[in-house]
């Protein structure tokens, strides 16, 4: 089944990768490209960003873009994504959300909209990362006693939220497997005389620098051994192909809130 896809944030790093992937996938029609109204790329051919014109012009009218599309893929910022969500809800179009950094209240708005339209909302669209989520669930249950959990993540200097959405999702997977609430046991960074580590906590460490696409490692640290489960991205292409796969998955769905575990049949 062919899906007509609009891409938000077309001139950004992820937007460009999504366009490149969409133009290569036979079951995807790249139908519209969106950017901020003040973007210098408005009115230009979206394919020119990759050096190959495709006939789709970059615009800022979300409604016009969704009228000619089945699904919008959005990896922008929370405020922009929520504006797009409102239009998608009104026009009954599906939405794939890869944006991170939402507050609990903003996530609730997404859930509310998903009662009327199909929404795929995931912190990471990579098939590899979602395989890691499954492995972490098993590892946490096996290593439930006597192991401290620490999560490390590194991203490029331009990322605006920390810890990353993927790191938080990893923490949530582990916390759920250990019958804990991440809101109660997470420790975000340490400084000064902190005292001994509390065994029930899950620690997070964040690095921002250069052009790191995304590195994530979950450590289960015991006495005498350490188990590390890692995922390292060398390209944004896995996120883009995963998002397009999600857009195809939403075709024909009436409504509902899904994630990549649903898309990959890992439930």
C-alpha positions in Angstrom: 0.0 0.0 0.0 1.4 3.4 -1.0 1.5 6.2 1.6 1.7 9.9 0.7 4.0 11.5 3.2 4.5 15.1 4.3 7.8 16.0 6.1 8.1 18.7 8.7 11.4 20.5 9.3 12.4 19.9 5.8 15.6 21.9 5.9 16.9 20.4 9.2 19.3 17.5 9.5 16.6 15.0 10.2 14.2 16.5 7.6 16.8 16.2 4.9 17.4 12.6 5.8 13.7 11.8 5.7 13.4 13.4 2.3 16.3 11.4 1.0 14.9 8.1 2.3 11.3 8.9 1.1 12.6 9.5 -2.5 14.2 6.1 -2.4 11.3 4.0 -1.1 9.0 2.6 -3.7 5.9 2.4 -1.5 6.3 6.1 -0.4 5.1 9.2 -2.2 6.9 12.3 -1.0 3.9 14.7 -1.2 4.8 17.8 0.8 7.6 19.5 2.6 7.2 22.0 5.5 9.5 24.5 7.2 9.2 27.6 9.4 7.6 30.6 7.7 10.9 32.5 8.1 13.1 29.8 6.6 15.2 30.9 3.7 14.3 27.6 2.0 10.6 28.4 1.6 9.6 28.2 -2.1 12.6 26.1 -3.0 12.5 22.5 -4.3 13.0 20.1 -1.4 15.1 17.8 -3.4 17.7 20.5 -4.0 18.8 20.1 -0.4 20.2 16.7 -1.5 21.4 18.0 -4.9 18.5 16.5 -6.9 15.3 18.4 -7.6 12.1 16.4 -7.0 9.3 18.8 -7.8 8.1 19.2 -4.2 8.4 22.8 -3.0 9.0 23.7 0.6 6.1 25.6 2.2 4.9 26.7 5.6 1.1 26.0 5.2 0.5 22.9 7.3 -3.1 22.5 6.2 -2.2 22.7 2.5 0.5 20.1 3.0 -1.8 17.7 4.8 -4.7 18.0 2.3 -2.4 16.3 -0.3 -0.9 13.8 2.2 -1.9 10.7 4.2 0.6 11.2 7.0 2.9 13.9 8.4 6.3 12.9 9.8 7.5 15.4 12.4 11.0 15.5 14.1 10.9 19.2 15.0 10.3 20.9 18.4 7.5 20.2 20.9 5.6 23.4 20.3 5.7 23.1 16.5 4.7 19.4 16.7 1.7 20.2 18.8 0.6 22.8 16.3 0.9 20.3 13.5 -1.0 17.7 15.6 -3.9 20.1 15.9 -4.2 20.5 12.1 -3.7 16.7 11.6 -6.5 16.0 14.1 -8.9 18.4 12.4 -8.1 17.0 8.9 -8.1 13.3 10.1 -4.5 12.7 9.0 -2.1 10.3 10.7 1.1 11.6 12.4 4.5 10.1 13.1 6.2 11.9 15.9 9.9 11.6 16.5 10.2 14.9 18.4 11.5 14.6 21.9 11.5 16.9 25.0 7.8 16.9 25.6 6.4 17.7 29.1 3.9 15.3 30.8 1.1 17.7 29.9 2.2 17.8 26.2 2.3 14.0 26.1 -1.2 14.0 27.4 -2.3 16.2 24.5 -0.8 13.7 22.1 -2.7 10.9 23.8 -5.9 12.8 23.6 -5.5 13.4 19.9 -4.7 9.7 19.3 -8.3 8.9 20.4 -9.4 10.5 17.1 -6.4 9.9 14.7 -3.6 7.3 14.4 -0.4 8.6 16.0 2.9 6.8 16.1 5.0 8.4 18.9 8.4 7.0 19.7 11.6 8.4 21.2 13.6 6.4 18.6 12.5 5.0 15.2 15.6 2.8 14.7 14.9 -0.9 14.4 18.2 -1.6 16.2 17.3 0.6 19.1 13.9 -1.0 19.5 15.6 -4.4 19.5 17.8 -3.1 22.3 14.6 -2.1 24.3 13.5 -5.8 24.2 17.0 -7.0 25.2 17.0 -4.5 28.1 13.7 -5.8 29.4 15.1 -9.3 29.6 18.5 -8.2 31.0 16.9 -6.1 33.7 14.8 -9.1 34.9 17.8 -11.4 35.0 20.1 -8.8 36.7 17.4 -7.5 39.1 19.4 -8.1 42.2 23.0 -6.9 43.0 23.4 -4.8 39.9 23.4 -1.0 39.7 21.9 0.6 36.5 23.6 3.5 34.8 22.7 5.0 31.4 25.1 7.0 29.3 24.2 8.9 26.2 26.1 11.2 23.8 24.7 13.5 21.0 25.8 16.3 18.8 26.2 19.9 20.1 23.0 21.0 18.6 20.6 18.8 20.6 18.5 20.9 22.9 17.1 18.4 25.4 18.8 16.1 27.9 18.8 13.3 28.7 17.8 12.1 25.2 14.4 10.7 24.7 16.0 7.4 23.8 17.9 7.3 27.1 14.7 8.1 29.0 12.9 5.3 27.2 15.7 2.9 28.1 15.4 4.0 31.7 11.6 3.4 31.6 12.0 -0.1 30.1 14.5 -1.0 32.9 12.4 0.6 35.6 9.3 -1.2 34.5 11.1 -4.5 34.4 12.3 -3.9 38.0 8.9 -2.8 39.1 10.1 0.8 39.8 8.8 4.2 38.8 11.5 6.1 36.9 10.1 9.4 38.2 11.1 8.3 41.7 14.4 6.5 41.1 16.1 8.5 38.3 19.3 10.5 39.2 20.3 13.0 36.5 24.0 13.8 37.0 26.1 13.9 40.2 28.3 16.5 41.7 30.0 17.1 45.1 29.8 14.8 48.1 26.8 12.7 47.1 27.1 9.8 49.5 27.0 6.2 48.6 24.9 5.2 45.7 21.4 4.1 46.5 20.8 0.6 45.0 17.3 1.4 43.7 18.4 4.4 41.6 18.9 4.5 37.9 21.6 7.0 36.9 21.9 9.1 33.8 25.0 10.7 32.3 24.9 13.1 29.3 27.5 14.2 26.8 27.0 16.9 24.1 29.6 17.7 21.5 30.6 17.7 17.9 28.6 15.8 15.4 27.8 12.6 17.4 24.6 11.2 15.9 23.6 9.2 19.0 25.4 6.8 21.3 23.5 5.0 24.2 24.8 2.5 26.7 23.0 0.9 29.6 25.4 -0.6 32.2 24.4 -3.2 34.8 27.2 -2.9 37.3 27.7 -5.7 39.8 30.6 -6.6 42.1 33.2 -8.2 39.9 31.5 -7.8 36.6 29.7 -5.3 34.4 27.2 -5.9 31.6 26.9 -3.2 28.9 24.2 -3.0 26.3 24.9 -0.4 23.6 23.6 1.1 20.4 25.7 3.5 18.4 24.3 5.3 15.3 26.7 6.4 12.6 23.9 7.9 10.4 20.4 9.3 10.8 19.1 7.0 8.0 17.9 4.2 10.4 15.6 6.8 12.1 14.3 8.0 8.7 13.6 4.5 7.3 11.9 3.6 10.6 9.7 6.7 10.5 8.6 5.9 7.0 7.9 2.3 7.9 5.7 3.7 10.7 3.9 6.0 8.3 3.0 2.9 6.2 1.9 1.0 9.3 -0.6 3.8 10.2 -2.3 3.5 6.8 -5.8 2.2 7.4 -5.7 2.7 11.2 -8.8 4.6 12.4 -7.1 6.0 15.6 -4.8 5.0 18.4 -1.4 5.7 20.0 1.3 3.4 18.7 5.1 3.1 19.1 7.8 1.3 17.2 7.3 -1.9 19.2 3.8 -2.0 17.6 5.2 -1.2 14.1 7.8 -4.0 14.4 5.4 -6.5 16.0 7.4 -6.8 19.2 4.5 -6.6 21.7 
